[in-house]
Amino acid sequence: MAPRLHGKGHHHKIPRNFCYGCGPDNKEGLQLKFVYNPERHSMVAKVRLRARYTGPPGHAHGGVIATVLDEAMGKVMKIHNVIALTSRMEIQYLKPVPLNTPLIAEGKPKSHRGRRYWTVAEIRNHEGLVLARSRGLFVQIDPMAKFGKHLEKMLKRVGKNIKD
């Protein structure tokens, strides 16, 4: 049975989302869009890294690869219906990640205990070869306690009440 994926906390469609990894309003960002794959119990995004993300010639910068993996693992929190932030992340760069090539980023849950959630992610090419992978620990937070003042300021600027 597929989990119910809802819009709590930072998953709300908020005006002016400038998240570097997934924000549609950040034109310099990655604008990743993850969807739930019920067969694999994972969050998956199609990715194509443009030239602005260059590291070695023709390939993506390691920091951008880390961002994609972090987003993939972070989106796994939707499966758990929690808001959590990255506490720890380990990355293995296995092969150079080419630019302007169709890629798949996938994040999967591993386990959780209390407020701690362990996840894994990988970036694959169109042939299924794993180019980079990660594992991470995410810690559940109360988004209003952590970011409520920032959300209130942002919503006031666009004329909305935070309780809407």
C-alpha positions in Angstrom: 0.0 0.0 0.0 1.4 3.4 -1.0 1.9 5.9 1.8 -0.2 9.0 1.9 2.0 11.8 0.7 0.7 15.2 1.9 1.7 18.8 2.1 2.8 19.4 5.7 5.5 22.0 6.6 8.1 22.7 4.0 6.1 20.5 1.6 3.4 23.2 1.4 3.2 25.0 -1.9 4.5 28.3 -0.6 4.9 31.4 -2.7 8.5 32.2 -3.7 10.2 28.8 -2.9 13.9 29.5 -3.5 15.2 26.2 -2.3 18.4 25.5 -4.3 17.6 21.9 -4.8 13.9 21.9 -5.5 12.6 25.5 -5.5 10.8 26.4 -8.7 11.5 30.1 -8.1 15.3 29.6 -7.9 16.3 30.0 -11.6 20.0 29.2 -10.6 19.0 26.1 -8.7 18.4 22.5 -9.7 14.5 22.6 -9.6 14.4 18.9 -8.9 10.9 17.3 -9.0 10.6 14.0 -7.1 7.7 11.6 -7.4 6.9 8.5 -5.3 7.6 5.1 -6.9 5.3 2.6 -5.1 7.0 -0.4 -6.7 10.4 0.6 -5.3 9.1 2.5 -2.2 11.3 5.4 -3.2 11.4 9.0 -4.3 12.6 9.4 -7.9 13.6 12.4 -10.1 14.7 12.7 -13.7 17.8 14.9 -13.7 19.8 16.6 -16.4 22.6 18.8 -15.1 23.4 21.8 -17.3 26.8 23.4 -18.0 26.4 25.9 -15.1 27.0 22.9 -12.8 30.4 22.1 -14.3 33.2 20.7 -12.2 35.8 18.8 -14.3 35.3 19.5 -18.0 32.1 17.9 -19.3 31.1 16.6 -15.8 29.2 17.8 -12.8 30.8 19.5 -9.8 30.9 17.3 -6.7 29.0 19.8 -4.6 26.1 19.7 -7.1 26.2 15.9 -7.0 26.0 16.1 -3.2 23.0 18.4 -3.4 21.1 16.1 -5.7 21.8 13.2 -3.3 20.8 15.3 -0.3 17.5 16.3 -2.0 16.8 12.6 -2.9 17.3 11.5 0.7 15.4 14.5 2.0 12.4 13.8 -0.2 12.2 10.3 1.5 10.8 12.2 4.5 7.6 12.6 2.5 7.2 8.8 2.7 7.3 9.0 6.5 5.1 12.2 6.6 7.7 14.0 8.6 9.8 17.2 8.3 13.5 16.4 8.9 16.8 18.0 8.2 20.1 16.5 7.2 22.2 15.7 10.2 24.9 13.5 8.6 25.7 12.5 5.0 28.3 10.2 3.5 28.9 10.2 -0.3 30.7 7.8 -2.6 31.6 9.3 -6.0 32.0 6.2 -8.1 32.2 7.6 -11.7 32.2 11.1 -13.2 28.7 12.4 -13.6 28.3 13.7 -17.1 26.6 17.0 -18.0 23.6 17.3 -20.3 22.8 13.6 -20.0 19.6 12.0 -18.7 20.1 10.8 -15.1 17.9 9.3 -12.4 18.2 10.3 -8.7 16.5 8.0 -6.3 16.2 8.1 -2.5 15.0 5.2 -0.3 14.2 4.8 3.4 16.3 2.4 5.4 15.2 2.6 9.0 14.1 5.0 11.7 14.0 5.2 15.5 12.3 8.1 17.2 13.1 11.3 15.5 16.1 9.8 13.5 15.6 8.6 10.0 18.3 6.8 7.9 18.1 7.0 4.2 20.2 6.1 1.0 20.3 7.6 -2.4 22.0 7.1 -5.8 22.4 8.8 -9.1 22.3 6.5 -12.1 22.8 7.0 -15.8 20.3 5.8 -18.5 21.8 2.3 -18.5 21.3 1.9 -14.7 25.0 2.3 -13.8 25.4 3.9 -10.4 27.6 7.0 -10.6 27.3 8.3 -7.0 25.6 7.1 -3.9 25.0 8.3 -0.4 23.6 7.5 3.0 22.4 9.9 5.5 20.8 10.6 8.9 17.9 13.0 9.0 16.4 14.4 12.3 12.8 15.3 12.5 12.0 18.9 13.4 9.0 21.1 14.2 9.1 23.4 11.1 7.1 26.2 12.7 9.4 26.3 15.7 12.4 26.2 13.5 11.3 28.4 10.6 8.0 30.0 11.6 9.3 33.6 11.8 10.8 33.4 8.4 7.6 31.9 6.9 5.5 34.6 8.6 7.6 37.4 7.1 7.6 35.9 3.6 3.8 35.4 3.7 3.2 38.9 4.9 5.1 40.2 1.9 2.8 38.3 -0.4 -0.3 39.2 1.5 -1.2 35.8 3.0 -1.9 34.7 6.5 0.3 31.8 7.7 -2.8 29.9 9.0 -4.3 29.7 5.5 
